[in-house]
Amino acid sequence: MSSISSSVNRVPNLLRTNTSLSTINRTNLQLFRASEQLSTGRRISLPSQDPMSAAIIARLDASLEQAGQYDRNLSAAAGSLDTLDSALGQATDMLLDARDLALGQLNVSTSTAERAGQAAVIDSILQSMLGLANTRSEIGAVFGGSRPGSDPVEPFGGGFRYRGEGDGLQTDLGRTGSLPVTLGGRHVLGSTSTRVQSATISPELTGDTRLADLRGVRGLGIAKGEIELSYDGNLPVRVDLTNADSIQDVADRIEAALIAQETTLGVTILGPGGVSVGPDGLAFDLEAQGGANPQLTISDVGAGTTAEDLGLTTDSVGSPIAFSAVVADAASLDPKLTNRSPLTSIGGTPLGEIRISANNRSMVVDLAGVQTFGDLKNRIEATGLGVRVEINEAKDGFAVVHDVAGGAEAALSIEEVPGNNATATLLGIRTLGPNTAVSSFNDGRGVEVVQDAADPALSVDFRITLGDGTELEIDLSPDDLVSVQTLLDTINAQADTQLAGLGRPTSQFTAALGEGPNGIAFTQDTALGGQLSVSQRNNSPAAEQLGLLSGAFDTGTGTYLGEDRAKVRVDNVFTHLIDLRDALLADDSFGIGIASNALNDDLDRVAETRGLVGGLARRVDQERELLADRAVTDETLRSSLRDVDFAEASTRLTLLQTQLQAAYQTTTLVNSLSLMDFLG
């Protein structure tokens, strides 16, 4: 009799079918992945297939994309620096031609007509230099500083005005920092003059003063955060100043917190003045509470510094502050100078009129009634004289910047207008003031004196002859030429000694700066009659260089006013080429020599600038090499993680195809079995 062996396992047909299908599906899926890897060349198509490798690949992708941007930056930088180098090379050639022409015209045999003809050549070089100064690369104007979008140099009033701003446009190199790809206003082709620096200005604090414009007690600005108020030893109350914008916001929030405390404690804390903004810092009007004089202490929360920065915890010398009816003022917040800063006066003295002359024009600027520094800036710049006003980096003063390179008539001078509180001197912007350095006279050439240790008489630089014939000998030394004030003090001291020796009052002569046009003024007693005059001694150039030989005498006041030799000029190649052209037209050998020397200095500065550009270009090349090496390393690592091994994938594909075929055959065979196959 036939029977089914007990060793044969029976399973349901459905389970057997599902198991077979599952095996076939897994093989099909693996076969699909292998086929996909071979067709795409990628080992990973979804992050879920290998999360760790996918995360690394994502970071490498970002790194390579960033490297691509840096490479584009460096490519643009290389192009701009190449353009700069080429422009500076052309500038060198032009300057060499101009200098050689000047040296050739110093020959005694050259005629006036020949020099006039050569002036036309220099004028042509000037126009070529203008085009060179506006040279552009793919970034923009290479000499435009941080504004490469527009031409940095333009013709203005017979001269050339530089309109660029900043030190130069920077390109980002990532972890290695940045480097400039354009040159700014300090370069030789288009620099400006910033010699006219104002006195230190400490603007008054107002409620509108922004916290961002305060240096604070620590000199580090105001760190916004929370502070705590404790009145008369009660539990502290927090005040959130995180979103405060102005110092008035701070005062209002502190006052609101104290008013809330009044309700809580049932006492009157604030007087009529409340919490107000004083000229230097916050002020508190606290009630004395019948003579008990309770104290208000303010502190920071945790590691914050908001209260300290606002001068509410310690004063300027670090002593703790406890506000009361007798202690009302917080420490000074030291506001920075901004366009919004109040500027109705300086040191309590109202501002008046000043006279500004530049580019052969002169205008009186009325500063009376200005409310803010921005008003002052606008009134000066509205003259259209080619000057502008800039706040300095320390935010405690400003500079009057002369933009226009031109001849002697383009020089900038700022003078007093009589009867206006010496406003230019008050602001510190008078171009010939007591603190003006004598070394800045004559376009920075200074003043020379003669000295002879063996014979003092040979050291006399000039003679002042009073109206009655009295002669005063002035002997200057380099130590006397530190500033205009030291010069005036020396002249007055020597004149006083000589007048006293003659038994005459020292009031008969005074050297000073007048309240009016610039120039050194010698004033004699009008009772002396006649005219005061100045003459050169021992071939000393001092009198001429101080402007004393070309002055004018006013009989009514007895004042001899010298020429202003402290005017401000732009020191750049355009100025020196114009000087050379004008000297050639005027047949002025001395002027040609000075212009030639200035062009020599320009050549040195161009060479230095070209060396700087060359160094930057070399750095760009090095950065590109390093960037390429890093990119190769990243690409190699990414490829090892992301790209498929074609040999391995092909072998796997073949094995999977064989496996799938075997699965099909096995499934067919197994599913064809019936009960009869188990009966023996």
Summary of the structure (lengths in Angstrom):
residues: 680
radius of gyration: 41.6
end to end distance: 8.5
largest distance: 166.1
contacts: 2135
relative contact order: 0.13
helix: 43%
strand: 19%
